[in-house]
Amino acid sequence: MKRIGLLAALAFAATAVVGPVSAAKTDLTMGVVLEPPHLDPTGGAAAAIDEIVYANVFEGLTRIDRNGEVKPALAESWTISDDGLTYTFKLREGVKFHDGSDFTAEDVKYSLDRAGAEDSTNAQKALFEPIESVEVTDPSTVVVTLKRPTGGFLFNMGWGDAVIVAPESADGNKSSPVGTGPFKFVEWVSGDHVTLDRNPDYWGTPVALEEATFKFIPDPAAAVAALMAGDVDAFANFPAPESVPQFEADPRFTVAIGSTEGETILSTNNGKKPFDDIRVRQAMAHAIDRQAIIDGAMFGQGTPIGSHFAPHHPAYVDLTGTYPYDLEKAKALLAEAGYPDGFEATLKLPPPTYARRGGEIVADQLGKVGIRLELIPVEWAQWLEQAFKGKDYDLTIVSHTEPMDIGIYARDDYYFDYHNPEFNEVMDKLAAETDTQKRYELMGEAQKILAEDAVNGFLFELAKTGVWDAKLEGLWENSPVQANDLTEVKWTE
């Protein structure tokens, strides 16, 4: 008895000294700046939708990985005909939607036909315009025939706008999304958070996280406080660049500064006076000091751009010198256009830091040449309704985060109200070209046309500033698409 008691005491003492082995966390709270207007990536333009559901809840035929490369998703493989017009997709078998229904080729046909239909509400409807037909040959095979060779087709099928949905649940996806992804939707508390749970029936590699909560925190100061207090574990897109040094000096956190596809621009209503006069747009271009905006609004984080294209792309052309900073030249152009004393206009600013802070600097800069701007803060839903859908704006600041989206300038009904047959011709050639180098040359031509036309005030490429708990791994450092892909995220000890 004494021996047993001694052993028990020793065991207890060892436990008391060493302590219990703590298990790694299995839940994540991610801070996000903007609350999405809804949760259906096939029915809205807001990046905030994809930031929650892309690759987590919804999947497409292909997916874009952290390096911007096209990878198989719901299509495990594909073949392309010699003429580049026919894509035969072999689908994964045994995949189920979150409501228990089977994923089949019929769902693919339904999704692609729906996205490209005449009455489609898909924000990227143009992605599906090249599709001539979608045919189901058996439950796991889909044949897509194109009207013409389309070099970026597989990449386009990896956008959030091209995810596959089921006809029986599609109408409810805005409020209660049903996908095939590794996470299932649990709840959306308006104004506060969206919660996802691990999908136990996922067809692929199970995710490490059991639960993920996306908490809406638009205020930069509140974002800092939430991270410091541990109320959130991560901000993949941290809205307070001025506080980055504080987190870089704190070993509890990881700070990762990468790149995005976010062209931050002074969006201009080209169809509205006085902005329909290229001389006015050129004057504004000469009056903008990009680096001062980057330094003042983003605390140095961002890369100046002179057209609508990401600097990290191999086809990028540096056009920042097209209209160098020159206030006297700006004033002369305004006088030539009939505005020697300048004019008044409005500048609508959505919530992100780059817009609100950047707007004040832009207003000050344009004010020096007589362009007097009234700053109008708007919420994201207002911006989508007024500026993006209604073209009810003079100027606004927004970051276009869709990948390879230079083609938006060829859309007749797009909110820039820009129309240039020469540019459209280049876009048509680009869509049909499959040779990589020739595609890059056409992309360069397109960039130059936009820069010379001063379509918008091209400001800077948004940096991706991530701040998260040092024990977290698997979050993306860069943003080749607008996503917070959690499939590889896990906690370490």
N, C-alpha and C positions, 0 to 999 in steps of 0.2 A: 504493500500500500504506500509506503514511504517513497519507493522508487517511482511508482506511477505518479504520485503527487509531485515529485521533483521534476519529472519529465514534462508534466503539464505546466508547471511553473516556468520552466525554461522556454517552452513553446509560447506561453503567454508573453514572456519577456521579449522574445524575438519579434513577436507580432507588434508589440508596443513600440519597439525601437524602429523596425523597418516600416511598419504601417501597411495598410492594405494597398495592393496594386490598383491604381485607378484606371478605369477603362477610358479609351478615347471617346470624345463626344461623338454623337451621331446626328446631331441637329445643327442647322446653320441659320443664322439670321443675317440676311444681306440687306444693307441699306441701298435704296434707289432714290434718285432725285424726283422723278416724275411718276405720278400714278397714271396708268394707262386708261384711255377712254373706255376700253373693253379688252377682252382677252382672245379675240379671234384674229390671228395674223393674216388671214385671207380677206379680211374686211376692213382694214384700216391702215393708215400710213404711219402712225406714231411708232417711233422706235421703242417706246416704253412697253409695247405689247411683246415684241420679240425678246426684249431683255428679260422677260419672265418665262415665256412659254417655249421659245425656240430651242429645240433639241432636248428640252426638259419634258414638256407635255406633248408637243407635236413634232412629227418627223416628215421628211419628204422622201422622194425617190433617192435623192442624193443628199449629202450634207456637206457643209463647209467646215473644215477643222480649224484648229487654232493657228495654223500656218497659212490659211486661205486656200488650201488645196481641196479639190473635190474628192469625196470619199463615198463609198456605197452606204446606203441607209436602208430604206424599205426595199429598194432594188439591190439585190446582192451582186448583180452583174448586168452588163449590157453589151450589145454589139451594135455597130454602126455600119450601114451600107456604104459601098464604095463611093456613091454619089453624095453622101452626107445628108441624105434626106430621110432615111428610115432608122429609127432607134428601137431596138427590141430589148425590153427590160425583163429580166428574170427576177421575179419578186420572191421575198422570203416567205416561207411557209410556216404556219403555226402562229402567226402574229395575231394578236387580239387588240381591239380597242378597249379603253378603260371601262366601258359599260358591258364588256364580255362578248360583244359581237365580233365576228371574224373579219380580218382584213383580207380583201381579195382584189383581183384586178378590176372588178366593177367599181370599187372605191376610187381607184386611180383614175379611171375614165370619168367618173362623176366629178372628181375634184378638178381635173384639167379642163373638162368641158365647161364646168361652172365658172372657173376663173376667167376663161376667155370668151364667155358668152356676151351677147350684145348688152344685156342688162346687168353685167357683172359689176359688183361694187369693189372688186379687188383694186387696191391702190396701185399695183404694178401690173395692170391688165396688159400692158405692152409686152411683157415677158412672154405671154401666151399667144400673141398675134401670129408668130411664125408657124403655129401648129395647124396643119391641114386637117388631120383626123387622128382619133385615138381609138384603137380597136383592141378588143379582148379576144385573145385566141384560146386561152384556157384560164382557170382561176389564178394561176401564178405567172401569166405572161401577158404583157401589154406591148403593143406595137404603136409607136408614135410616128406619124409621117409629117414631115415639115413641108411648107410651101417653097422653101429655099434653104440652102445650107446656112446654118446659124452657128457660128463659132463658139458662142458662149452658152449654148443650150444646156449642157450638163451643169454648168455653174448656176445658171438661172433656176434650174430645178432644185437647187440647194437653198434658195432664198426662203425666208419665212412665209412669203406670200404664196409659195408653191407647196406648202405642206399638204399632206393627204388627210382629208376628213371623210366622215361617213354620212351618207344622205339622211339617215335616221336621227343624227345628232347635230348636223351642221347648223341648223337654225338656232340652236341654244348655245353655241360655242362662245358667244360674246360674254355671257355671264357665267356659264358652267361648261368650260371647255372639255371635250372628250377627244383624246388623241391616242397614239400608240406608244408614247415615250416612256422613259424610265421613271417618271414621276406622274402622279395623279393629282388632279385638282381637288382641294379640300374645301377652302373657303376664301371669300373675298370680303373683307370688312372695309367698306368704302371710307376713304380718307386715312386708312391706317395700314393695312397689310393684305397680302395674298399668301396663303399657305398651300404647300404641296407636300404630299407624302410619297414615299417610295412605292413603286408599282411592283407588287410581289410576283406578277405574272409577265414581267417584261421579257421579250423575246431574246434580248441581248445580254451583255454582261451586267449583272446587277450593280446598282450604284451603292457607294458606301454610306451615303447619307440616308437616314430614315425619314427626316423631315427637313424642309427648307421653307423659310419664311422671308418674303420680300417686304421690307418695311419702308413706307414712303416718308422720306425726310428731305423736303426741298430746301430748307434753310441751311446755309453753310455752317453757321455757328452751332446749330443743333446737331449737324452731322459730326462735328468735332467732339461735342459733348457725348454723343451716343457711343462713339468708338471708345473714348477714354473711360466711360463708365461701364463698358462691356454690354451695353444694351443691344448693340449690333456687333457682329463678328467681322464684318467686312463691308467695304464700299468698293465695288469694282470700278466705279467712275466717281471718284471723290470730288465733291463740289467746292472744296475750300483749298485751292492751291497755295494760298498764303500760309497754311498751317502744315504743309508737307515737311519742312525742316524739323518741326516738333516731333513728328512721327518717325522721321529718319533717325533721330537721335534716341529713340525709345526702343530698346531691344524686344519689347513685347509685340512689336509690329513689323510687318514687311511692307515696304513701299516699292511698287513696281511701276515705272513710267515707260509706257509703250506707245504704240501708234494706233490710230483709228482710220476709218474711212470717212471721217467727219469733216467735210469741207464747210467751214464756218464762213458764211457770206452775209453781206448786206443785201438781202433780197430786194429787188427793185421791180416795181410794176411798170414794165416796159410799154404797156398799152395805154398808160395814163399820162397826161401832161403834168409837168414838163419832161417827164422821164422818157417819153417817146422820142425825144431829140437826143441823138448820140452825143452831141456836144455837151449836154448837161451831164450825161453819164460819164463822159471822159473827164469833165471838170471834177466830179466827185472822186473819180479814181486818182486824179492828181492831188486831191486834198486829203487823202487818207494816208496816214502813217501806220503801216501794219505793225511794225515792231513796237511802237508806243502802245498799241492796243493789246498786243501779246503781253508786254511788260506790265501794263496797268491793270488789265482785267484778269490775266491768267498767270501773273507773277513769273513771266518768262517761259511758260510751258506752252509750246505751240510752234508750228513751222509756217512762215509766210508762204502764201500761194498767190499766183497771178492768174489762175484759171481754175476750172472746176475739176481738179484731179489730185489724187493723193501723191505726195512726194516720194513715198516708198515704192511706188510702182515703177517697173523698168521702162514704161512708156512715158514717164513724166517729163515735161518740158518746163524749165524754169522761166516763167514769163512775168516775174515780179517787176522787171524793169520796163514793161510795156508803157506804163504811165507813171514815171517816177514822181516822187513827192515834190510838188512845185506849186505853191500857192498862187504865184503871179500868173502862171499858165492857167490854173483853174479859174481865176477871176476873168482872164481874157476870154476863155471859152464860154463862160456864163454870159458875158457881155455880148459876145458874138451870137449867142442863142437868144438874145433879147431879154436877159435878166442881169443888167449891170448892177442892180442893187440886191441881187439874190432873190430868194423866194421863201415862202413858208411851206412846211410839209409835216407829216406825222411819221413817227417811228414806233411801230408796235413791237413790244418786247415780251416774249414768253418767259417763263420762270427761270430757265437755267442761268447759271452764273455768267457764262460767256455772253449771254444776251443782255442781261440787266446791267452788268458792269461795263461790258463792251459798248452798250448803247450810249452810256453817258460820255464815253471818250469819243465815239463817233460823232455825237452831237456837238461836242466841243470843237472837234476838228473841222467839220463842215461849216460850223458857225463862223470860222475864221475867213471864209470866202463868201459869207452872206446867206448861206442856206440855214434857215432857222427851223429847228426841229422841235416839235412837241412830242415828248416821250410819253407813251401810253402803255403801261404794264398790262398784260393780258394773261389769263390762265391758259393752260395748254388747250383745253377744249374750245375756248374762245378763239385761239389762234387757228386751230384746225377749221373751225366754222367760218371765221371771217377772212383770214388771209389765204389759207390753202384752198378752201372750197369756193369761197365767195369772191376772191380777188379784191376784197374790200380793205385795201391798204395802199399806202404810198411806198414806205420802206419798212423792212423788218429785219431782224437778225435771227438766223437759225443755222444750225449745223445739220447738213444733209449726210446722214450716216450710212445710207445704203451703199453697198459695194458697187464699184464700176457703174456709177449712175449718170455719166455724162450725157447719156441718151435722153434724159428728161427734157433737155433743151429743144428736142425735136417734136415734142408733144404739143399739138395745136391748142389744147385746152389747159395747159399747165399754168400754174399761178404766176409765173414770171411774165406771161403774155408776150413771149419772144418768138419771132417768126423770121427765119432766114433759110431760103431754099438751098443756098450753098452748104450750110451746115447740115441740113436734112439729107442732102445728097451724100455727104461724107458718112453720115450715120447709116444710110442704106448700104453703102459699100462695106462698112465695118460689119454689119449684121451678116453679110453674105461671105465674108472672108474667113477662111479657116487657117491660113498660114500665119503663124505667130508674129514674125517680123513685120509682115505687111499690115497686120492688125495694129501693131505698135505705131507704125508710120501714120496710119489713118487716125489713131488716137491723138497723135501729135498735131495733125492738121486741125482736128476738132478743137483742141485746146487753144490753138492760136486764133481761130475764128472768134471764140467766146471772149478771149482776152482783148482782141482788137475792137470788138463791138461793145466792150465794157458792159456786158449784159447785166452783171451784178457787181457789187463791190466785193472782190475776192480777198478775204482777210487772212485766214490761217487754217491750217489743218489741226483739228482738235487733238490734243495729246490724251492718251488714256492713262490717267493717274489712279492707280489702285492702291488702297491701303487696307490691310487685313491682318488678323491675328497671326503671329509668327508660326503658330502650330498648324495653320491651314496650308494645304498644298493642293495643286490641281486647278486653281483659278487661272484664267487666261490673262497674260500680260498685254497682249495686243487685241485689237478688235477688227478682224477681217470682215466680220458681219456684226450686226447689232444684236449681240447675244450675251447672256450670262450663262454659258453652258456649264452645268454642274455635274456632268457625267463622270468626271475624273476627280472630283473634289473629295477630300477626306481630311480628318484630323490626325495628327501625329502627337506622340508624347515624348 
